[in-house]
Amino acid sequence: MTMTATGMMDTVSNVKAVGDGNGAKSAADTNSTLDWSRVSPRTEGDAADLITVNHGSISLTKPNQGVFYGDPVATVEDAWATAIRESIKPETIGNRDVYVVPQPNSGYAGGMGGQLQNYDNVTIITEKGTSRVVTAYPSGATPPLPKDYDFLVGNNKP
């Protein structure tokens, strides 16, 4: 175990990959710390830069936005440690794993439609089966719906 910059215990390096037999891996199954190296085509920075730019301060040009209260990267790292400790399994959507991690007072609802409601979860999206971060943001308690989701009952495939 090591201490993180925020003083939290880092147990990630001591977790063994075991899998659950059905393809969904918990955060602990990835057996690694978060990988921030993915370069965003929009910001041309790494994932930490993307999260800071998009979710570090309120933007009234966005219809809806999760905004972190504090340091976005530190909050995501703390949430990932919780995901490891609690063996949280993701929802897999296409080639992405979506983790919704309980993290009290992580942020608030911003953007034009945001009502500044408190968010008590952090959604972390990684490349499927890895800990390589695509994005992360404070959120409510549900994963995002796929882009092609059909709201008519019975028309969606599992």
C-alpha positions as CSV (number, residue, x, y, z in Angstrom):
1,M,0.0,0.0,0.0
2,T,1.1,3.5,-0.7
3,M,-0.3,7.0,0.1
4,T,-1.7,9.0,-2.8
5,A,-1.2,12.8,-3.1
6,T,-4.5,13.3,-1.3
7,G,-3.5,11.2,1.6
8,M,-5.8,8.2,0.7
9,M,-4.5,4.7,0.9
10,D,-3.8,3.3,-2.5
11,T,-4.6,-0.5,-2.6
12,V,-4.7,-0.8,-6.3
13,S,-1.3,-2.3,-6.7
14,N,-2.1,-5.1,-4.3
15,V,-5.3,-6.4,-6.1
16,K,-5.2,-9.6,-8.1
17,A,-7.2,-10.0,-11.3
18,V,-9.7,-12.7,-11.0
19,G,-12.6,-11.9,-13.3
20,D,-16.2,-13.0,-12.7
21,G,-16.7,-15.5,-15.5
22,N,-19.3,-13.5,-17.5
23,G,-17.0,-10.9,-19.0
24,A,-17.7,-8.0,-16.7
25,K,-14.7,-7.1,-14.7
26,S,-14.8,-5.1,-11.5
27,A,-12.5,-2.2,-11.0
28,A,-10.3,-4.6,-8.9
29,D,-10.1,-7.0,-11.8
30,T,-8.2,-4.5,-14.0
31,N,-5.3,-4.9,-11.5
32,S,-4.0,-1.4,-12.1
33,T,-4.1,2.2,-11.3
34,L,-5.9,4.6,-13.6
35,D,-4.2,5.1,-16.9
36,W,-4.5,8.8,-17.9
37,S,-2.4,8.5,-21.1
38,R,-5.3,8.5,-23.6
39,V,-5.1,11.6,-25.8
40,S,-8.3,13.5,-26.5
41,P,-8.9,14.4,-30.1
42,R,-10.8,17.5,-28.8
43,T,-8.4,19.0,-26.3
44,E,-5.2,17.2,-27.6
45,G,-4.3,16.7,-24.0
46,D,-4.4,13.5,-21.9
47,A,-7.5,12.3,-20.1
48,A,-6.7,14.3,-17.0
49,D,-6.6,17.5,-19.1
50,L,-9.9,16.6,-20.8
51,I,-11.6,16.0,-17.4
52,T,-10.2,19.3,-16.0
53,V,-11.2,21.3,-19.0
54,N,-14.7,19.8,-19.4
55,H,-15.7,19.2,-15.7
56,G,-13.4,21.5,-13.6
57,S,-15.6,24.6,-13.9
58,I,-19.1,25.4,-15.0
59,S,-19.8,26.1,-18.7
60,L,-23.0,27.7,-19.7
61,T,-22.5,26.7,-23.3
62,K,-23.3,23.1,-22.4
63,P,-26.9,22.0,-22.0
64,N,-26.0,19.7,-19.0
65,Q,-22.7,19.2,-17.2
66,G,-21.3,17.5,-14.1
67,V,-18.9,19.9,-12.4
68,F,-16.4,18.7,-9.7
69,Y,-16.3,20.7,-6.5
70,G,-12.5,20.3,-6.1
71,D,-9.6,18.9,-8.1
72,P,-11.2,16.7,-10.8
73,V,-8.3,14.3,-11.1
74,A,-7.9,13.8,-7.3
75,T,-11.6,13.2,-7.0
76,V,-11.6,10.6,-9.8
77,E,-8.6,8.9,-8.2
78,D,-10.4,8.7,-4.9
79,A,-13.5,7.3,-6.6
80,W,-11.4,4.7,-8.3
81,A,-9.9,3.6,-5.0
82,T,-13.5,3.2,-3.8
83,A,-14.3,1.2,-6.9
84,I,-11.4,-1.1,-6.2
85,R,-12.2,-1.5,-2.5
86,E,-15.9,-2.2,-3.1
87,S,-15.3,-4.4,-6.3
88,I,-17.7,-2.2,-8.3
89,K,-18.5,-3.8,-11.7
90,P,-19.0,-1.6,-14.7
91,E,-21.9,-1.5,-17.2
92,T,-20.3,-2.3,-20.6
93,I,-21.6,-0.1,-23.4
94,G,-20.0,-0.8,-26.8
95,N,-16.2,-0.6,-26.3
96,R,-16.4,1.3,-23.0
97,D,-16.8,0.3,-19.3
98,V,-18.9,2.7,-17.3
99,Y,-18.4,2.7,-13.5
100,V,-20.8,4.7,-11.3
101,V,-19.0,5.0,-8.0
102,P,-20.5,6.4,-4.8
103,Q,-18.5,9.6,-3.9
104,P,-20.4,11.9,-1.6
105,N,-20.2,15.6,-2.5
106,S,-18.2,15.0,-5.6
107,G,-19.8,17.8,-7.7
108,Y,-22.9,19.4,-8.9
109,A,-25.2,19.7,-11.9
110,G,-24.0,22.6,-14.1
111,G,-24.5,23.8,-17.7
112,M,-27.5,25.7,-19.0
113,G,-30.0,23.1,-17.6
114,G,-28.2,22.4,-14.4
115,Q,-29.9,23.4,-11.2
116,L,-26.7,23.1,-9.1
117,Q,-28.0,19.9,-7.4
118,N,-25.4,18.1,-5.4
119,Y,-24.0,14.9,-7.1
120,D,-22.9,12.0,-4.8
121,N,-21.4,9.8,-7.5
122,V,-18.5,9.8,-10.0
123,T,-19.0,8.2,-13.4
124,I,-15.7,6.8,-14.7
125,I,-15.6,5.7,-18.3
126,T,-12.7,3.5,-19.4
127,E,-11.7,1.6,-22.5
128,K,-13.3,-1.9,-22.2
129,G,-11.4,-4.3,-19.9
130,T,-8.8,-1.7,-19.0
131,S,-8.2,1.2,-16.6
132,R,-7.4,3.6,-19.4
133,V,-9.6,6.6,-18.7
134,V,-11.8,8.0,-21.5
135,T,-13.6,10.5,-19.3
136,A,-15.0,11.0,-15.8
137,Y,-17.5,13.4,-14.3
138,P,-19.7,13.8,-11.2
139,S,-23.1,12.3,-11.7
140,G,-26.4,11.0,-10.4
141,A,-26.6,7.2,-9.7
142,T,-27.3,5.8,-13.2
143,P,-24.9,5.1,-16.2
144,P,-25.4,7.0,-19.4
145,L,-27.7,5.5,-22.1
146,P,-26.1,4.4,-25.4
147,K,-26.4,7.0,-28.2
148,D,-28.7,4.7,-30.2
149,Y,-31.0,3.9,-27.3
150,D,-34.6,3.6,-28.3
151,F,-37.0,4.8,-25.6
152,L,-39.9,2.7,-27.0
153,V,-40.4,-0.3,-24.7
154,G,-39.2,-3.6,-26.1
155,N,-37.1,-2.3,-29.0
156,N,-33.7,-2.5,-27.3
157,K,-31.3,-5.4,-27.5
158,P,-29.5,-6.4,-24.3
